[in-house]
């Protein structure tokens, strides 16, 4: 508040507004639903791991209609462990009934997603993010989610 010259009393109002409205402002990548649908149709089991509070992440997933697209959804707050800890990736594998060597994790964060997945023994594909540095190691790099279908 101080940095932007705003009244300290405004902090609670802004925090409450963020919590109430953020989920409704989230949008999917344009190719997300078609890519997820195509992967499911091809027989892949799909999981989602997200860091954050159950309340916030659940509201985002519901707003985006993503829950039915996945066979397992893990929210770090509910799991008591968050990315990049390999344990959350192991839990996802267990719930999906998949061995790490058969799995691939796609994410945009070089440490939380790529390094975390690789530490758990999964292949890791980095979806390029212009606001984040490239991971030190990734098993693949994509520009768009639909690149997974090629």
TIRO-2110 file (N, C-alpha, C; in Angstrom, 1 decimal):
// TIRO-2110
0.8, -1.2, 0.0, N, 1, A
0.0, 0.0, 0.0, CA, 1, A
0.9, 1.2, 0.0, C, 1, A
1.9, 1.2, 0.8, N, 2, A
2.9, 2.3, 0.9, CA, 2, A
3.6, 2.6, -0.4, C, 2, A
3.9, 1.5, -1.1, N, 3, A
4.7, 1.6, -2.4, CA, 3, A
3.9, 2.4, -3.4, C, 3, A
2.6, 2.2, -3.4, N, 4, A
1.7, 2.8, -4.4, CA, 4, A
1.0, 4.1, -3.9, C, 4, A
1.3, 4.5, -2.6, N, 5, A
0.7, 5.6, -2.1, CA, 5, A
-0.8, 5.5, -1.8, C, 5, A
-1.2, 4.3, -1.4, N, 6, A
-2.6, 4.0, -1.1, CA, 6, A
-2.8, 4.0, 0.4, C, 6, A
-4.0, 4.3, 0.8, N, 7, A
-4.3, 4.3, 2.2, CA, 7, A
-4.3, 2.9, 2.8, C, 7, A
-3.7, 2.7, 3.9, N, 8, A
-3.5, 1.4, 4.5, CA, 8, A
-4.9, 0.8, 4.7, C, 8, A
-5.9, 1.5, 5.0, N, 9, A
-7.3, 1.0, 5.2, CA, 9, A
-7.8, 0.3, 4.0, C, 9, A
-7.3, 0.6, 2.8, N, 10, A
-7.7, 0.1, 1.6, CA, 10, A
-7.3, -1.4, 1.4, C, 10, A
-6.3, -1.8, 2.1, N, 11, A
-5.7, -3.1, 2.0, CA, 11, A
-6.7, -4.2, 2.1, C, 11, A
-7.5, -4.2, 3.1, N, 12, A
-8.6, -5.2, 3.4, CA, 12, A
-9.6, -5.2, 2.2, C, 12, A
-10.0, -4.1, 1.7, N, 13, A
-10.9, -4.0, 0.6, CA, 13, A
-10.3, -4.6, -0.6, C, 13, A
-9.1, -4.3, -0.9, N, 14, A
-8.4, -4.9, -2.1, CA, 14, A
-8.3, -6.4, -2.0, C, 14, A
-7.8, -6.9, -0.8, N, 15, A
-7.6, -8.3, -0.6, CA, 15, A
-9.0, -9.0, -0.7, C, 15, A
-10.0, -8.5, -0.1, N, 16, A
-11.4, -9.1, -0.2, CA, 16, A
-11.9, -9.1, -1.7, C, 16, A
-11.7, -8.0, -2.4, N, 17, A
-12.1, -8.0, -3.8, CA, 17, A
-11.3, -9.0, -4.6, C, 17, A
-10.0, -9.1, -4.4, N, 18, A
-9.2, -10.1, -5.1, CA, 18, A
-9.7, -11.5, -4.9, C, 18, A
-10.0, -11.8, -3.6, N, 19, A
-10.4, -13.2, -3.3, CA, 19, A
-11.8, -13.5, -3.9, C, 19, A
-12.6, -12.5, -3.9, N, 20, A
-14.0, -12.7, -4.4, CA, 20, A
-14.1, -12.7, -5.9, C, 20, A
-13.2, -12.0, -6.6, N, 21, A
-13.4, -11.8, -8.1, CA, 21, A
-12.3, -12.5, -8.9, C, 21, A
-11.2, -12.9, -8.4, N, 22, A
-10.1, -13.4, -9.2, CA, 22, A
-10.5, -14.6, -10.0, C, 22, A
-11.2, -15.6, -9.5, N, 23, A
-11.6, -16.8, -10.2, CA, 23, A
-12.3, -16.5, -11.5, C, 23, A
-13.2, -15.5, -11.4, N, 24, A
-14.0, -15.1, -12.6, CA, 24, A
-13.3, -14.4, -13.7, C, 24, A
-12.0, -14.0, -13.4, N, 25, A
-11.2, -13.3, -14.4, CA, 25, A
-10.3, -14.2, -15.1, C, 25, A
-10.2, -15.5, -14.6, N, 26, A
-9.3, -16.4, -15.2, CA, 26, A
-9.8, -16.9, -16.5, C, 26, A
-8.9, -17.1, -17.5, N, 27, A
-9.3, -17.6, -18.8, CA, 27, A
-8.3, -18.7, -19.2, C, 27, A
-8.8, -19.7, -19.9, N, 28, A
-8.0, -20.8, -20.4, CA, 28, A
-7.2, -20.3, -21.6, C, 28, A
-6.1, -21.0, -21.9, N, 29, A
-5.4, -20.9, -23.1, CA, 29, A
-6.4, -21.3, -24.2, C, 29, A
-6.4, -20.6, -25.4, N, 30, A
-7.4, -20.9, -26.4, CA, 30, A
-7.4, -22.4, -26.8, C, 30, A
-6.3, -23.1, -26.7, N, 31, A
-6.3, -24.5, -27.2, CA, 31, A
-6.4, -25.5, -26.1, C, 31, A
-6.7, -25.0, -24.8, N, 32, A
-6.7, -25.9, -23.7, CA, 32, A
-7.7, -27.0, -23.8, C, 32, A
-9.0, -26.7, -24.0, N, 33, A
-10.1, -27.7, -24.0, CA, 33, A
-9.9, -28.7, -25.1, C, 33, A
-9.6, -28.2, -26.3, N, 34, A
-9.5, -29.2, -27.4, CA, 34, A
-8.3, -30.1, -27.2, C, 34, A
-7.2, -29.6, -26.6, N, 35, A
-6.0, -30.4, -26.3, CA, 35, A
-6.3, -31.4, -25.3, C, 35, A
-7.0, -31.0, -24.2, N, 36, A
-7.3, -32.0, -23.1, CA, 36, A
-8.3, -33.0, -23.6, C, 36, A
-9.3, -32.6, -24.4, N, 37, A
-10.3, -33.6, -25.0, CA, 37, A
-9.6, -34.6, -25.9, C, 37, A
-8.7, -34.1, -26.7, N, 38, A
-7.9, -35.0, -27.6, CA, 38, A
-7.1, -36.0, -26.9, C, 38, A
-6.4, -35.5, -25.8, N, 39, A
-5.6, -36.4, -25.1, CA, 39, A
-6.4, -37.5, -24.4, C, 39, A
-7.5, -37.1, -23.8, N, 40, A
-8.5, -38.1, -23.2, CA, 40, A
-9.0, -39.1, -24.2, C, 40, A
-9.3, -38.5, -25.4, N, 41, A
-9.9, -39.4, -26.4, CA, 41, A
-8.8, -40.4, -26.9, C, 41, A
-7.5, -40.0, -26.8, N, 42, A
-6.4, -40.9, -27.2, CA, 42, A
-6.1, -41.9, -26.1, C, 42, A
-6.8, -41.9, -24.9, N, 43, A
-6.7, -42.8, -23.9, CA, 43, A
-5.7, -42.4, -22.8, C, 43, A
-5.2, -41.2, -22.8, N, 44, A
-4.4, -40.7, -21.7, CA, 44, A
-5.2, -40.4, -20.4, C, 44, A
-4.6, -40.8, -19.3, N, 45, A
-5.2, -40.4, -18.0, CA, 45, A
-4.6, -39.0, -17.7, C, 45, A
-5.4, -38.1, -17.3, N, 46, A
-4.9, -36.7, -17.0, CA, 46, A
-5.1, -36.3, -15.6, C, 46, A
-4.0, -35.7, -15.1, N, 47, A
-4.0, -35.2, -13.7, CA, 47, A
-3.7, -33.7, -13.7, C, 47, A
-4.1, -33.0, -12.7, N, 48, A
-3.7, -31.6, -12.6, CA, 48, A
-3.2, -31.4, -11.1, C, 48, A
-2.1, -30.7, -11.0, N, 49, A
-1.5, -30.3, -9.8, CA, 49, A
-1.4, -28.8, -9.7, C, 49, A
-1.9, -28.2, -8.7, N, 50, A
-1.9, -26.8, -8.6, CA, 50, A
-1.5, -26.4, -7.2, C, 50, A
-0.7, -25.4, -7.1, N, 51, A
-0.3, -24.8, -5.8, CA, 51, A
-1.3, -23.7, -5.4, C, 51, A
-1.7, -23.7, -4.2, N, 52, A
-2.6, -22.6, -3.7, CA, 52, A
-3.6, -23.1, -2.7, C, 52, A
-4.5, -22.2, -2.3, N, 53, A
-5.5, -22.6, -1.4, CA, 53, A
-6.6, -23.4, -2.0, C, 53, A
-7.3, -24.3, -1.3, N, 54, A
-8.4, -25.0, -1.8, CA, 54, A
-9.5, -24.1, -2.3, C, 54, A
-9.8, -23.1, -1.5, N, 55, A
-10.9, -22.2, -1.9, CA, 55, A
-10.6, -21.5, -3.2, C, 55, A
-9.4, -20.9, -3.4, N, 56, A
-9.1, -20.1, -4.6, CA, 56, A
-9.0, -21.1, -5.8, C, 56, A
-8.2, -22.1, -5.6, N, 57, A
-8.0, -23.0, -6.8, CA, 57, A
-9.3, -23.8, -7.2, C, 57, A
-10.1, -24.2, -6.2, N, 58, A
-11.4, -24.8, -6.6, CA, 58, A
-12.3, -23.9, -7.3, C, 58, A
-12.3, -22.7, -6.9, N, 59, A
-13.2, -21.7, -7.6, CA, 59, A
-12.7, -21.4, -9.0, C, 59, A
-11.4, -21.4, -9.2, N, 60, A
-10.8, -21.2, -10.6, CA, 60, A
-11.2, -22.4, -11.4, C, 60, A
-11.0, -23.6, -10.9, N, 61, A
-11.2, -24.8, -11.7, CA, 61, A
-12.7, -24.9, -12.1, C, 61, A
-13.6, -24.6, -11.1, N, 62, A
-15.0, -24.6, -11.4, CA, 62, A
-15.4, -23.6, -12.5, C, 62, A
-14.9, -22.4, -12.3, N, 63, A
-15.2, -21.3, -13.3, CA, 63, A
-14.7, -21.7, -14.7, C, 63, A
-13.6, -22.4, -14.8, N, 64, A
-13.0, -22.8, -16.1, CA, 64, A
-13.6, -24.1, -16.6, C, 64, A
-14.4, -24.7, -15.8, N, 65, A
-15.0, -26.0, -16.2, CA, 65, A
-14.0, -27.1, -16.4, C, 65, A
-12.9, -27.1, -15.6, N, 66, A
-11.8, -28.0, -15.9, CA, 66, A
-11.9, -29.3, -15.1, C, 66, A
-12.6, -29.4, -14.0, N, 67, A
-12.6, -30.6, -13.2, CA, 67, A
-13.0, -31.8, -13.9, C, 67, A
-14.0, -31.8, -14.8, N, 68, A
-14.4, -33.0, -15.5, CA, 68, A
-13.3, -33.5, -16.5, C, 68, A
-12.4, -32.7, -16.8, N, 69, A
-11.4, -33.0, -17.8, CA, 69, A
-10.3, -33.9, -17.2, C, 69, A
-10.2, -34.0, -15.9, N, 70, A
-9.1, -34.7, -15.2, CA, 70, A
-9.6, -35.9, -14.4, C, 70, A
-8.7, -36.9, -14.4, N, 71, A
-8.9, -38.1, -13.6, CA, 71, A
-8.5, -37.9, -12.1, C, 71, A
-7.6, -36.9, -11.9, N, 72, A
-7.1, -36.6, -10.6, CA, 72, A
-6.8, -35.1, -10.5, C, 72, A
-7.2, -34.4, -9.4, N, 73, A
-6.9, -33.0, -9.2, CA, 73, A
-6.3, -32.9, -7.8, C, 73, A
-5.1, -32.4, -7.7, N, 74, A
-4.4, -32.2, -6.5, CA, 74, A
-4.1, -30.7, -6.2, C, 74, A
-4.6, -30.2, -5.1, N, 75, A
-4.4, -28.9, -4.7, CA, 75, A
-3.5, -28.9, -3.5, C, 75, A
-2.4, -28.1, -3.6, N, 76, A
-1.4, -28.2, -2.6, CA, 76, A
-1.9, -28.0, -1.2, C, 76, A
-2.8, -27.1, -1.0, N, 77, A
-3.3, -26.8, 0.3, CA, 77, A
-4.0, -28.0, 0.9, C, 77, A
-4.7, -28.7, 0.1, N, 78, A
-5.4, -29.9, 0.6, CA, 78, A
-4.4, -31.1, 0.8, C, 78, A
-3.4, -31.1, 0.1, N, 79, A
-2.4, -32.2, 0.1, CA, 79, A
-1.4, -32.0, 1.3, C, 79, A
-1.2, -30.7, 1.7, N, 80, A
-0.2, -30.4, 2.7, CA, 80, A
1.2, -30.4, 2.2, C, 80, A
1.4, -30.4, 0.9, N, 81, A
2.7, -30.4, 0.2, CA, 81, A
2.4, -29.7, -1.1, C, 81, A
3.4, -28.9, -1.6, N, 82, A
3.3, -28.2, -2.8, CA, 82, A
4.4, -28.4, -3.8, C, 82, A
4.2, -28.1, -5.1, N, 83, A
5.2, -28.2, -6.0, CA, 83, A
6.3, -27.2, -5.6, C, 83, A
7.6, -27.5, -5.7, N, 84, A
8.2, -28.6, -6.5, CA, 84, A
8.5, -29.8, -5.7, C, 84, A
7.9, -30.0, -4.5, N, 85, A
8.2, -31.2, -3.7, CA, 85, A
7.7, -32.4, -4.5, C, 85, A
8.6, -33.4, -4.8, N, 86, A
8.3, -34.6, -5.6, CA, 86, A
7.1, -35.4, -5.0, C, 86, A
6.8, -35.2, -3.7, N, 87, A
5.7, -36.0, -3.1, CA, 87, A
4.4, -35.7, -3.8, C, 87, A
4.1, -34.5, -4.1, N, 88, A
2.8, -34.2, -4.7, CA, 88, A
2.7, -34.8, -6.1, C, 88, A
3.8, -34.9, -6.8, N, 89, A
3.8, -35.6, -8.1, CA, 89, A
3.6, -37.1, -7.9, C, 89, A
4.2, -37.7, -6.9, N, 90, A
4.0, -39.1, -6.6, CA, 90, A
2.6, -39.4, -6.2, C, 90, A
2.0, -38.5, -5.5, N, 91, A
0.6, -38.7, -5.2, CA, 91, A
-0.3, -38.7, -6.4, C, 91, A
0.0, -37.8, -7.3, N, 92, A
-0.8, -37.7, -8.6, CA, 92, A
-0.6, -39.0, -9.3, C, 92, A
0.6, -39.5, -9.4, N, 93, A
0.9, -40.8, -10.2, CA, 93, A
0.1, -41.9, -9.5, C, 93, A
0.1, -42.0, -8.2, N, 94, A
-0.6, -43.0, -7.5, CA, 94, A
-2.1, -43.0, -7.8, C, 94, A
-2.7, -41.8, -7.8, N, 95, A
-4.1, -41.7, -8.0, CA, 95, A
-4.5, -42.0, -9.5, C, 95, A
-3.5, -41.7, -10.3, N, 96, A
-3.8, -42.0, -11.8, CA, 96, A
-3.5, -43.5, -12.1, C, 96, A
-2.8, -44.2, -11.2, N, 97, A
-2.4, -45.5, -11.5, CA, 97, A
-1.3, -45.6, -12.6, C, 97, A
-0.4, -44.7, -12.6, N, 98, A
0.6, -44.6, -13.6, CA, 98, A
2.0, -44.6, -13.0, C, 98, A
3.0, -45.2, -13.6, N, 99, A
4.3, -45.2, -13.1, CA, 99, A
5.0, -43.9, -13.6, C, 99, A
5.9, -43.4, -12.9, N, 100, A
6.6, -42.1, -13.2, CA, 100, A
7.3, -42.2, -14.6, C, 100, A
7.8, -43.4, -15.0, N, 101, A
8.5, -43.5, -16.3, CA, 101, A
7.5, -43.5, -17.4, C, 101, A
6.2, -43.6, -17.1, N, 102, A
5.2, -43.6, -18.2, CA, 102, A
4.5, -42.2, -18.2, C, 102, A
4.9, -41.3, -17.4, N, 103, A
4.2, -40.1, -17.2, CA, 103, A
5.0, -38.9, -17.7, C, 103, A
4.2, -37.9, -18.1, N, 104, A
4.8, -36.6, -18.6, CA, 104, A
4.0, -35.5, -17.9, C, 104, A
4.7, -34.5, -17.4, N, 105, A
4.1, -33.3, -16.7, CA, 105, A
4.3, -32.1, -17.6, C, 105, A
3.3, -31.3, -17.8, N, 106, A
3.4, -30.1, -18.6, CA, 106, A
3.1, -28.9, -17.7, C, 106, A
4.0, -28.0, -17.7, N, 107, A
3.8, -26.8, -16.9, CA, 107, A
4.7, -25.6, -17.4, C, 107, A
4.4, -24.4, -16.8, N, 108, A
5.1, -23.2, -17.3, CA, 108, A
6.2, -22.7, -16.3, C, 108, A
6.2, -23.3, -15.1, N, 109, A
7.2, -22.8, -14.1, CA, 109, A
8.4, -23.7, -14.1, C, 109, A
9.6, -23.0, -14.4, N, 110, A
10.8, -23.8, -14.5, CA, 110, A
11.2, -24.6, -13.3, C, 110, A
10.9, -24.1, -12.1, N, 111, A
11.3, -24.8, -10.8, CA, 111, A
10.1, -25.7, -10.3, C, 111, A
9.0, -25.0, -10.1, N, 112, A
7.8, -25.7, -9.5, CA, 112, A
7.3, -26.9, -10.4, C, 112, A
7.3, -26.6, -11.7, N, 113, A
6.7, -27.6, -12.6, CA, 113, A
7.8, -28.5, -13.2, C, 113, A
8.7, -28.0, -13.9, N, 114, A
9.7, -28.8, -14.6, CA, 114, A
10.7, -29.5, -13.7, C, 114, A
11.3, -28.7, -12.8, N, 115, A
12.3, -29.4, -11.9, CA, 115, A
11.6, -30.3, -10.9, C, 115, A
10.4, -29.9, -10.4, N, 116, A
9.7, -30.8, -9.5, CA, 116, A
9.3, -32.1, -10.2, C, 116, A
8.7, -32.0, -11.4, N, 117, A
8.3, -33.3, -12.1, CA, 117, A
9.5, -34.2, -12.3, C, 117, A
10.6, -33.6, -12.8, N, 118, A
11.8, -34.4, -13.1, CA, 118, A
12.4, -35.0, -11.8, C, 118, A
12.3, -34.3, -10.7, N, 119, A
12.8, -34.8, -9.4, CA, 119, A
12.0, -36.1, -9.0, C, 119, A
10.7, -36.1, -9.4, N, 120, A
9.8, -37.2, -9.1, CA, 120, A
9.9, -38.3, -10.2, C, 120, A
10.8, -38.2, -11.2, N, 121, A
11.0, -39.2, -12.2, CA, 121, A
10.1, -39.1, -13.4, C, 121, A
9.4, -38.0, -13.5, N, 122, A
8.5, -37.8, -14.7, CA, 122, A
9.3, -37.1, -15.8, C, 122, A
8.8, -37.3, -17.0, N, 123, A
9.3, -36.4, -18.1, CA, 123, A
8.6, -35.1, -17.9, C, 123, A
9.3, -34.0, -18.2, N, 124, A
8.7, -32.7, -18.0, CA, 124, A
8.8, -31.8, -19.2, C, 124, A
7.7, -31.3, -19.6, N, 125, A
7.6, -30.4, -20.8, CA, 125, A
7.3, -29.0, -20.3, C, 125, A
8.1, -28.1, -20.8, N, 126, A
7.9, -26.7, -20.4, CA, 126, A
7.1, -26.0, -21.4, C, 126, A
6.0, -25.4, -21.0, N, 127, A
5.2, -24.6, -21.9, CA, 127, A
5.8, -23.2, -21.7, C, 127, A
6.4, -22.7, -22.8, N, 128, A
7.2, -21.5, -22.8, CA, 128, A
6.3, -20.4, -22.2, C, 128, A
6.9, -19.6, -21.3, N, 129, A
6.3, -18.5, -20.6, CA, 129, A
7.2, -17.3, -20.8, C, 129, A
6.8, -16.2, -21.5, N, 130, A
7.7, -15.1, -21.7, CA, 130, A
8.1, -14.4, -20.4, C, 130, A
7.4, -14.6, -19.3, N, 131, A
7.7, -13.9, -18.1, CA, 131, A
8.5, -14.7, -17.1, C, 131, A
8.9, -15.9, -17.5, N, 132, A
9.7, -16.8, -16.6, CA, 132, A
10.9, -17.3, -17.4, C, 132, A
12.0, -17.5, -16.7, N, 133, A
13.2, -18.0, -17.4, CA, 133, A
13.1, -19.4, -17.8, C, 133, A
13.8, -19.8, -18.8, N, 134, A
13.7, -21.2, -19.2, CA, 134, A
14.3, -22.1, -18.2, C, 134, A
13.7, -23.3, -18.0, N, 135, A
14.3, -24.3, -17.0, CA, 135, A
15.7, -24.7, -17.5, C, 135, A
16.5, -25.1, -16.5, N, 136, A
17.8, -25.6, -16.8, CA, 136, A
17.7, -26.8, -17.6, C, 136, A
16.8, -27.7, -17.3, N, 137, A
16.6, -29.0, -18.1, CA, 137, A
15.1, -29.2, -18.2, C, 137, A
14.7, -29.6, -19.4, N, 138, A
13.4, -30.0, -19.7, CA, 138, A
13.4, -31.1, -20.8, C, 138, A
12.5, -31.9, -20.7, N, 139, A
12.5, -33.0, -21.7, CA, 139, A
11.8, -32.6, -23.0, C, 139, A
11.2, -31.4, -23.0, N, 140, A
10.6, -30.9, -24.2, CA, 140, A
10.1, -29.4, -23.9, C, 140, A
10.0, -28.7, -25.0, N, 141, A
9.5, -27.3, -24.9, CA, 141, A
8.4, -27.1, -25.9, C, 141, A
7.3, -26.5, -25.5, N, 142, A
6.2, -26.3, -26.4, CA, 142, A
5.8, -24.8, -26.3, C, 142, A
5.3, -24.3, -27.4, N, 143, A
4.8, -22.9, -27.4, CA, 143, A
3.3, -22.8, -27.0, C, 143, A
2.5, -23.8, -27.5, N, 144, A
1.1, -23.9, -27.2, CA, 144, A
0.8, -25.3, -26.7, C, 144, A
-0.3, -25.4, -26.0, N, 145, A
-0.7, -26.8, -25.5, CA, 145, A
-1.0, -27.7, -26.6, C, 145, A
-1.5, -27.2, -27.7, N, 146, A
-1.8, -28.1, -28.9, CA, 146, A
-0.6, -28.7, -29.5, C, 146, A
0.6, -28.2, -29.2, N, 147, A
1.9, -28.8, -29.6, CA, 147, A
2.0, -30.2, -29.1, C, 147, A
1.3, -30.5, -28.0, N, 148, A
1.4, -31.8, -27.4, CA, 148, A
0.8, -32.9, -28.3, C, 148, A
-0.1, -32.4, -29.2, N, 149, A
-0.8, -33.4, -30.1, CA, 149, A
0.0, -33.7, -31.4, C, 149, A
1.1, -33.0, -31.6, N, 150, A
1.9, -33.2, -32.8, CA, 150, A
2.7, -34.4, -32.7, C, 150, A
END
